[in-house]
C-alpha cells in the first residue's frame, strides 16, 4: 500500500482536476510583503486575494508569513513550501483550491530575532496583520496603549527583545530607520474600529517612550491605513484535515475553510507601493468608517449575540443558534430596530438587505463556527459591536432593551465560568479573571454583579456605566440569564421592546 503524499511544490502538477492550483510561476515569485499572525482567516482572506492578483499579473508580492505566538508554522506551511488547500464550503457544496502566495514562513515564538529580520528587510514594503483584538495591547474603551500590560512593561524595559506586537513593530521600524530608511505601510486586518488609527497610536506611543526622534521618523515614513475585512473562517478541525485526504488523496496540515462571501475595504493611505487588490474585488476608499460600522455592528454584532446567548441556551454552533426560532427573531429585531438606526449611509449598500444577507450567511451548516470560539475575547469586541450603538441610542433617547441583552449575555457567560458558579465552561478572555473574582465574591446578587462589572473602565466608559437606563436593563437581563430559564431575558427583551414600540405608535397617532 503506497503512503499518502503530502502537499508541496512537487505535487502541484499532479493534483486532481477538482483542485484549482496557482496559474503563475511560483519559482519566480519574490517576497514583497509580510503578514503577522498566519491563521485560518489570513489563509482564507488576504493570502487568497493576493493569490488572485498574482494569477492576474505576477508582481513582487509574495508573502512572508510570520507567527510570534503559537502555533508554529514550520511543521505545517513550512513543510509544504507555503502551499495549502483553501476549502470554500456552503452547506453541501465544496470548492477546493491550492493557494500559492505564501513564499516563506518565519517562526518567532521563542525569540523576536527572526520576526525582526523579516520585518526590517528592505524587500518588505508592506506588513499586514491579523493578531486579534488583544494583540494591540490597547485599552478597548479608549484605544490607548495599555502601559500596564505585562508585555508592554517588558518591551519598554527590553526594547531589543520585544514580545508584543507594538514592541516588535516599533523595533522593526527602528531597524529600518538605521539600516536602509525605506518607508513601510502597516495594514491592520483585525476587527477593531479604526484599526489603522489604533495600530498607529500604539506603535507611536511606544516609539515616543523609546525617544531618539523615532516617533517623528515613523510619522513621516510609515502609513497605517484602516481596513475592513470580512469572511467567516472558523478554526480548522481534524475533520477538515481528514476530508482533504479522503476527497483528493493527499495530506495537507494547513487546510483553511471559509464561506463563499468575502469583502475587503482599504483606506487609500499608503507609504509606498501597494498590491492592486482592487483588481480582484477589494475596494480602496477614502473613509472606511461607514463600511466598518455596518459590518461590526450588524454581522459581528449578530455573531457575538448568538455566541453567548447560544452557549447559555445550550447550543454549540452559530448555525444552531440562528436556527433557534427565539434567537433568530431576537437577533433580527435587534439589528433592524436598534442597530441600523445608529449607522451612517454606506455607498452601494441597502441596510435591510445587508441584515438579511448577514443572517443568511450564519445559516451555513458547513461553517462549523463554535459559539465558544466566537465568544473568545468578548471584552475586546463588545465595545464596537454593542456598546457604541447603545451609546448612540441613549444619546437620542431611544430604547436599548434588545441591545442590552447580549451585553448581559457576555457578563453571564464569564460569570458562569467562575468557581462559585461551578466553572460551567472554560473561557478565554483578558477580563475573565476579573469577572470570575467579582462572581466568586458576590454570588447571585444580580444588581451587585452588574454594578461591579460595569465599573471595569477598560471596557465600560464611566459615562455609559453611570446611565440609569442602561444599568437597569443590564441588571434585569443578568438576573434572568443566570436563572434556571436564561432565555427569559430574550423573551423579556422582545416583550418589553414590543410594549415600547406600541406606546410610540400610539403617541405618534395622537
C-alpha positions as CSV (number, residue, x, y, z in Angstrom):
1,X,0.0,0.0,0.0
2,X,1.5,3.3,-1.1
3,X,1.8,6.1,1.5
4,X,-0.3,9.2,1.0
5,X,1.8,12.1,-0.3
6,X,1.8,15.5,1.5
7,X,1.0,18.7,-0.4
8,X,4.1,20.5,-1.6
9,X,5.6,22.1,-4.8
10,X,6.3,18.7,-6.4
11,X,2.7,17.6,-6.0
12,X,1.3,20.7,-7.7
13,X,1.3,19.3,-11.3
14,X,-0.3,16.0,-10.1
15,X,-3.2,17.5,-8.2
16,X,-6.7,16.1,-9.1
17,X,-8.6,18.1,-11.6
18,X,-11.2,19.0,-8.9
19,X,-8.5,21.1,-7.1
20,X,-7.6,24.5,-8.5
21,X,-3.9,25.4,-8.5
22,X,-1.8,28.6,-8.9
23,X,-1.7,29.6,-12.5
24,X,1.5,31.6,-12.1
25,X,5.1,30.6,-11.8
26,X,5.8,30.4,-8.1
27,X,9.5,29.8,-8.7
28,X,9.8,33.4,-9.9
29,X,7.7,34.9,-7.1
30,X,9.7,37.1,-4.8
31,X,8.6,38.3,-1.3
32,X,7.3,41.9,-1.1
33,X,5.1,41.8,2.0
34,X,5.0,40.2,5.4
35,X,1.9,39.0,7.3
36,X,1.9,38.8,11.1
37,X,-0.5,36.2,12.5
38,X,-0.9,33.4,9.9
39,X,-4.1,31.7,10.9
40,X,-7.2,30.4,9.2
41,X,-8.5,33.9,8.5
42,X,-5.4,35.1,6.7
43,X,-5.2,32.0,4.7
44,X,-8.8,32.4,3.6
45,X,-8.7,36.2,3.0
46,X,-5.5,38.3,2.4
47,X,-3.5,35.4,1.0
48,X,-6.3,34.4,-1.3
49,X,-6.8,38.0,-2.6
50,X,-3.0,38.1,-3.2
51,X,-3.2,34.7,-5.0
52,X,-6.0,36.1,-7.2
53,X,-3.9,39.2,-8.0
54,X,-0.8,37.1,-8.8
55,X,-2.8,35.0,-11.2
56,X,-3.9,38.2,-12.9
57,X,-0.4,39.7,-13.1
58,X,2.7,38.4,-11.5
59,X,4.4,41.0,-9.4
60,X,6.8,41.0,-6.5
61,X,4.1,40.5,-3.8
62,X,5.0,37.1,-2.3
63,X,4.0,36.8,1.3
64,X,6.4,36.1,4.2
65,X,4.2,34.6,6.9
66,X,5.3,35.3,10.5
67,X,4.0,33.9,13.8
68,X,5.2,35.3,17.1
69,X,2.6,33.3,19.0
70,X,1.7,29.6,18.7
71,X,1.1,27.7,16.5
72,X,4.4,27.2,14.8
73,X,4.4,27.3,11.0
74,X,7.5,25.2,10.2
75,X,5.8,21.8,10.5
76,X,2.7,22.8,8.5
77,X,3.1,25.5,5.9
78,X,6.9,25.3,6.1
79,X,7.0,21.7,5.2
80,X,4.6,22.3,2.3
81,X,6.6,25.1,0.8
82,X,3.9,27.6,1.8
83,X,1.2,25.8,-0.1
84,X,-2.2,24.9,1.5
85,X,-5.7,24.0,0.4
86,X,-8.4,26.5,0.8
87,X,-11.9,25.0,1.0
88,X,-14.9,27.1,0.3
89,X,-17.9,25.4,1.9
90,X,-21.6,26.2,1.7
91,X,-23.9,23.6,3.2
92,X,-23.2,20.5,0.9
93,X,-21.1,22.4,-1.7
94,X,-17.3,22.3,-1.5
95,X,-14.7,24.1,-3.7
96,X,-11.0,23.3,-3.3
97,X,-8.1,25.4,-4.3
98,X,-4.4,25.4,-3.5
99,X,-3.1,28.9,-2.7
100,X,0.5,29.7,-3.6
101,X,1.0,33.3,-2.4
102,X,2.9,32.5,0.8
103,X,6.6,32.0,-0.2
104,X,8.2,31.7,3.2
105,X,7.3,31.2,6.8
106,X,9.0,32.5,9.9
107,X,8.5,31.2,13.5
108,X,9.5,33.8,16.1
109,X,7.8,32.4,19.2
110,X,11.0,31.8,21.2
111,X,12.8,34.9,20.3
112,X,11.9,38.1,18.3
113,X,15.0,37.8,16.1
114,X,13.5,36.0,13.1
115,X,10.4,38.3,13.0
116,X,12.6,41.4,13.3
117,X,14.9,40.2,10.5
118,X,11.9,39.7,8.2
119,X,10.1,42.9,9.1
120,X,13.1,45.1,8.8
121,X,14.2,43.7,5.4
122,X,14.3,46.2,2.6
123,X,12.4,43.9,0.3
124,X,9.3,44.1,2.5
125,X,7.2,47.2,1.6
126,X,4.0,46.2,3.4
127,X,3.1,44.5,6.6
128,X,-0.5,43.1,7.0
129,X,-1.6,41.6,10.3
130,X,-4.4,39.5,11.9
131,X,-3.2,39.4,15.6
132,X,-6.7,39.5,17.2
133,X,-8.0,42.5,19.2
134,X,-5.9,41.8,22.3
135,X,-2.7,41.7,20.2
136,X,-2.7,45.5,20.0
137,X,-2.2,45.8,23.8
138,X,-4.6,48.7,23.9
139,X,-7.4,49.7,26.3
140,X,-10.6,48.8,24.5
141,X,-12.7,51.6,25.9
142,X,-10.2,54.4,24.9
143,X,-7.9,52.8,22.2
144,X,-4.8,54.0,24.2
145,X,-1.7,51.8,24.6
146,X,-2.0,49.9,27.8
147,X,1.2,50.9,29.6
148,X,0.3,48.4,32.4
149,X,0.1,45.4,30.0
150,X,2.8,42.9,31.1
151,X,4.2,42.6,27.6
152,X,4.4,46.4,27.1
153,X,6.2,46.8,30.5
154,X,8.6,44.1,29.4
155,X,9.2,45.6,26.0
156,X,9.9,49.1,27.3
157,X,12.5,47.6,29.6
158,X,13.9,45.3,27.0
159,X,13.5,47.2,23.6
160,X,15.9,44.8,21.8
161,X,13.9,41.7,22.8
162,X,10.3,42.7,22.4
163,X,7.4,40.2,22.6
164,X,4.3,42.3,22.0
165,X,3.1,43.4,18.5
166,X,3.6,47.1,19.2
167,X,7.1,46.4,20.6
168,X,8.1,44.2,17.7
169,X,6.8,46.6,15.0
170,X,8.4,49.6,16.7
171,X,11.8,47.8,16.9
172,X,11.5,46.7,13.3
173,X,10.8,50.3,12.2
174,X,13.8,51.4,14.3
175,X,16.0,48.9,12.5
176,X,14.6,50.0,9.1
177,X,15.5,53.6,10.0
178,X,19.1,52.8,10.9
179,X,19.8,50.3,8.1
180,X,18.1,51.5,4.9
181,X,15.4,54.0,5.7
182,X,12.8,52.6,3.4
183,X,9.1,53.5,4.1
184,X,6.6,50.9,5.2
185,X,2.8,50.5,5.1
186,X,1.3,48.7,8.1
187,X,-2.1,47.4,7.4
188,X,-4.3,46.1,10.2
189,X,-6.8,43.4,9.1
190,X,-8.3,42.9,12.6
191,X,-11.9,43.5,13.7
192,X,-11.3,46.7,15.6
193,X,-12.9,50.0,14.7
194,X,-10.4,52.5,13.2
195,X,-7.9,49.6,13.3
196,X,-5.3,51.7,11.5
197,X,-5.6,54.5,13.9
198,X,-5.3,52.1,16.9
199,X,-2.3,50.5,15.4
200,X,-0.6,53.8,14.7
201,X,-1.4,55.0,18.2
202,X,0.1,52.0,20.0
203,X,3.2,52.0,17.8
204,X,3.8,55.7,18.0
205,X,3.0,55.8,21.8
206,X,5.6,53.0,22.2
207,X,8.1,54.8,20.0
208,X,7.7,58.1,21.9
209,X,8.8,56.2,25.0
210,X,11.8,54.9,23.1
211,X,12.8,58.5,22.3
212,X,15.6,59.5,19.9
213,X,13.2,61.0,17.4
214,X,11.8,57.6,16.4
215,X,8.2,58.6,16.7
216,X,8.8,61.6,14.4
217,X,10.5,59.3,11.8
218,X,7.6,56.9,11.9
219,X,5.1,59.7,11.4
220,X,6.9,60.6,8.1
221,X,7.9,57.2,6.9
222,X,5.1,54.8,7.9
223,X,1.5,54.7,7.0
224,X,-1.3,53.0,8.9
225,X,-4.4,52.7,6.7
226,X,-7.7,51.4,8.2
227,X,-9.3,48.4,6.7
228,X,-12.5,46.4,7.0
229,X,-12.2,42.6,6.3
230,X,-15.0,40.1,6.1
231,X,-15.1,36.4,5.6
232,X,-16.2,33.7,8.1
233,X,-13.3,31.3,8.6
234,X,-13.8,29.1,11.6
235,X,-11.0,27.2,13.4
236,X,-9.9,24.2,11.3
237,X,-10.8,20.8,12.8
238,X,-9.4,17.3,12.3
239,X,-12.4,16.5,10.2
240,X,-11.4,19.3,7.8
241,X,-7.8,17.9,7.5
242,X,-9.1,14.4,7.0
243,X,-11.6,15.5,4.4
244,X,-8.9,16.7,2.0
245,X,-7.2,13.3,2.3
246,X,-10.4,11.5,1.7
247,X,-11.7,13.6,-1.2
248,X,-8.5,14.4,-3.0
249,X,-6.0,11.8,-2.0
250,X,-3.2,13.9,-0.5
251,X,-2.3,15.1,3.0
252,X,-2.4,18.8,4.0
253,X,-1.6,20.0,7.5
254,X,-2.5,23.7,6.7
255,X,-6.0,23.4,5.3
256,X,-8.2,26.6,5.7
257,X,-12.0,26.6,5.5
258,X,-14.2,29.6,4.7
259,X,-17.6,30.6,3.4
260,X,-18.1,31.9,-0.2
261,X,-18.6,35.6,0.8
262,X,-15.6,37.8,1.2
263,X,-15.0,41.6,1.4
264,X,-12.0,43.9,1.9
265,X,-12.3,47.7,2.1
266,X,-9.0,49.5,2.5
267,X,-8.3,53.2,3.2
268,X,-6.1,54.8,0.5
269,X,-3.3,55.9,2.7
270,X,0.0,54.2,1.7
271,X,3.7,54.8,2.4
272,X,4.7,53.4,-1.0
273,X,3.8,50.7,-3.5
274,X,0.6,48.6,-2.7
275,X,-0.8,45.5,-4.3
276,X,-3.6,46.3,-6.8
277,X,-6.1,44.2,-4.8
278,X,-8.9,46.4,-6.2
279,X,-8.4,44.4,-9.5
280,X,-9.6,41.3,-7.7
281,X,-12.5,42.5,-5.6
282,X,-11.1,44.7,-2.8
283,X,-12.2,48.3,-2.6
284,X,-9.9,51.3,-1.9
285,X,-11.8,54.2,-0.3
286,X,-11.1,57.5,1.4
287,X,-13.0,56.6,4.5
288,X,-13.6,53.0,5.8
289,X,-15.7,54.1,8.7
290,X,-19.2,53.5,7.2
291,X,-18.3,50.0,6.0
292,X,-16.6,49.2,9.3
293,X,-19.6,50.3,11.4
294,X,-22.0,48.3,9.2
295,X,-20.1,45.1,9.4
296,X,-19.1,45.3,13.0
297,X,-22.5,46.3,14.3
298,X,-24.6,44.1,12.1
299,X,-22.6,40.9,11.2
300,X,-20.2,40.9,14.1
301,X,-22.9,42.2,16.5
302,X,-25.1,39.2,15.4
303,X,-22.3,36.8,15.9
304,X,-21.4,38.0,19.4
305,X,-25.1,38.0,20.3
306,X,-25.7,34.5,19.0
307,X,-22.5,33.1,20.5
308,X,-23.0,34.0,24.2
309,X,-26.8,33.6,24.1
310,X,-26.4,30.4,22.1
311,X,-24.0,29.0,24.8
312,X,-26.5,30.0,27.5
313,X,-29.2,28.2,25.5
314,X,-27.1,25.0,25.2
315,X,-26.3,25.4,21.5
316,X,-22.9,24.5,20.0
317,X,-22.6,26.3,16.7
318,X,-23.7,29.6,15.2
319,X,-25.9,27.8,12.7
320,X,-27.6,26.1,15.7
321,X,-28.2,29.5,17.3
322,X,-29.6,31.2,14.2
323,X,-31.8,28.2,13.6
324,X,-33.4,28.6,17.0
325,X,-36.7,30.3,16.5
326,X,-36.5,32.6,19.5
327,X,-32.9,33.7,19.0
328,X,-33.5,34.2,15.2
329,X,-36.4,36.5,15.9
330,X,-34.5,38.3,18.6
331,X,-31.3,39.0,16.7
332,X,-33.1,40.2,13.5
333,X,-35.3,42.6,15.5
334,X,-32.3,43.8,17.5
335,X,-30.4,44.6,14.3
336,X,-33.3,46.1,12.3
337,X,-34.9,48.2,15.2
338,X,-31.9,49.2,17.3
339,X,-28.7,48.7,15.4
340,X,-29.5,50.0,11.9
341,X,-30.7,53.4,13.1
342,X,-27.2,54.1,14.5
343,X,-25.4,53.6,11.2
344,X,-24.3,56.2,8.6
345,X,-25.2,55.5,5.0
346,X,-22.9,53.1,3.2
347,X,-22.2,53.6,-0.5
348,X,-23.9,50.9,-2.6
349,X,-25.5,49.1,0.4
350,X,-29.1,48.8,1.3
351,X,-29.2,48.3,5.1
352,X,-32.1,45.8,5.4
353,X,-30.7,43.7,2.5
354,X,-27.3,43.7,4.3
355,X,-29.0,42.4,7.5
356,X,-30.7,39.6,5.6
357,X,-27.5,38.7,3.8
358,X,-25.5,38.6,7.0
359,X,-28.0,36.4,8.8
360,X,-28.3,34.2,5.8
361,X,-24.5,33.6,5.9
362,X,-24.8,32.4,9.5
363,X,-27.2,29.6,8.4
364,X,-24.4,27.9,6.5
365,X,-24.2,24.4,8.1
366,X,-20.8,23.7,6.6
367,X,-19.2,26.5,8.6
368,X,-18.9,24.9,11.9
369,X,-18.2,28.0,13.9
370,X,-18.4,27.1,17.6
371,X,-20.2,29.6,19.8
372,X,-17.4,29.3,22.4
373,X,-14.8,30.2,19.7
374,X,-16.8,33.4,18.7
375,X,-17.2,34.3,22.4
376,X,-13.4,34.3,22.8
377,X,-12.1,37.7,23.9
378,X,-15.6,39.1,24.1
379,X,-14.4,42.0,26.3
380,X,-12.4,43.3,23.3
381,X,-15.4,43.1,21.0
382,X,-18.5,44.3,22.8
383,X,-17.4,48.0,22.8
384,X,-17.6,48.4,19.0
385,X,-20.3,45.8,18.4
386,X,-22.8,46.6,21.1
387,X,-21.8,49.4,23.5
388,X,-21.2,52.0,20.8
389,X,-24.6,51.5,19.3
390,X,-26.1,51.6,22.8
391,X,-24.4,54.9,23.5
392,X,-25.6,56.3,20.2
393,X,-29.2,55.3,21.0
394,X,-29.1,56.6,24.6
395,X,-27.9,60.0,23.3
396,X,-31.1,60.2,21.2
397,X,-33.4,58.9,24.0
398,X,-34.1,55.7,22.0
399,X,-34.7,52.3,23.5
400,X,-31.9,49.9,24.2
401,X,-33.8,46.9,25.5
402,X,-32.7,44.5,22.8
403,X,-29.0,45.6,22.6
404,X,-28.6,45.3,26.3
405,X,-29.4,41.6,26.4
406,X,-26.2,40.4,24.6
407,X,-24.1,42.7,26.8
408,X,-25.6,41.0,29.8
409,X,-25.0,37.7,27.9
410,X,-21.3,38.4,27.8
411,X,-21.3,39.1,31.5
412,X,-23.3,35.9,32.3
413,X,-21.0,33.8,30.1
414,X,-18.0,34.8,32.1
415,X,-19.8,34.7,35.5
416,X,-20.8,31.1,34.9
417,X,-17.2,30.2,34.2
418,X,-16.2,31.2,37.8
419,X,-15.6,28.8,40.7
420,X,-18.7,30.0,42.6
421,X,-20.9,29.2,39.6
422,X,-19.4,25.7,39.1
423,X,-17.0,26.6,36.3
424,X,-19.7,25.8,33.8
425,X,-17.2,26.0,30.8
426,X,-13.7,27.1,30.1
427,X,-13.4,30.7,28.7
428,X,-10.7,32.8,27.0
429,X,-11.0,36.5,27.7
430,X,-8.5,39.0,29.1
431,X,-11.1,40.1,31.7
432,X,-12.2,36.5,32.6
433,X,-10.1,36.5,35.8
434,X,-11.5,39.9,36.9
435,X,-15.1,38.9,36.3
436,X,-14.6,35.5,38.0
437,X,-13.2,37.3,41.1
438,X,-16.3,39.5,41.1
439,X,-18.6,36.5,40.8
440,X,-16.7,34.5,43.4
441,X,-17.1,37.4,45.9
442,X,-20.7,38.5,45.2
443,X,-22.6,35.3,44.2
444,X,-26.1,35.5,42.7
445,X,-26.8,39.2,43.6
446,X,-27.6,40.4,40.1
447,X,-27.6,44.2,40.9
448,X,-24.2,43.9,42.7
449,X,-22.8,41.7,39.9
450,X,-23.9,44.1,37.2
451,X,-22.6,47.1,39.1
452,X,-19.2,45.6,39.8
453,X,-18.7,44.5,36.2
454,X,-19.9,47.9,34.8
455,X,-17.2,49.5,37.0
456,X,-14.5,47.9,34.8
457,X,-13.4,51.1,33.0
458,X,-11.2,49.2,30.5
459,X,-14.5,48.1,28.9
460,X,-17.2,50.4,30.1
461,X,-16.9,54.1,29.6
462,X,-17.8,55.7,33.0
463,X,-20.5,57.9,31.5
464,X,-22.2,54.9,29.9
465,X,-21.8,52.8,33.1
466,X,-23.5,55.5,35.1
467,X,-26.5,55.8,32.8
468,X,-29.6,54.6,34.8
469,X,-31.5,53.3,31.8
470,X,-28.5,51.2,30.8
471,X,-27.8,49.9,34.3
472,X,-31.5,48.9,34.8
473,X,-31.6,47.0,31.5
474,X,-28.3,45.2,32.2
475,X,-29.2,44.3,35.8
476,X,-32.6,42.9,34.8
477,X,-31.0,40.8,31.9
478,X,-28.1,39.5,34.1
479,X,-30.6,38.2,36.7
480,X,-32.7,36.4,34.1
481,X,-29.7,35.0,32.2
482,X,-28.3,33.5,35.5
483,X,-31.7,31.9,36.3
484,X,-32.9,28.4,35.5
485,X,-34.6,29.9,32.4
486,X,-31.9,32.1,30.8
487,X,-33.9,32.6,27.6
488,X,-36.4,34.5,29.8
489,X,-34.1,37.5,29.2
490,X,-34.5,37.2,25.4
491,X,-38.3,36.8,25.7
492,X,-38.4,39.7,28.1
493,X,-36.3,41.9,25.8
494,X,-38.6,41.2,22.9
495,X,-41.8,41.8,25.0
496,X,-40.5,44.9,26.6
497,X,-39.4,46.4,23.3
498,X,-42.8,45.4,21.8
499,X,-44.5,47.4,24.6
500,X,-42.2,50.4,23.9
501,X,-43.0,50.2,20.2
502,X,-46.7,50.1,20.9
503,X,-46.5,53.1,23.1
504,X,-44.6,55.1,20.5
505,X,-47.0,54.2,17.7
506,X,-50.0,55.2,19.9
507,X,-48.3,58.5,20.7
508,X,-47.5,59.2,17.1
509,X,-51.2,58.5,16.2
510,X,-52.4,61.2,18.7
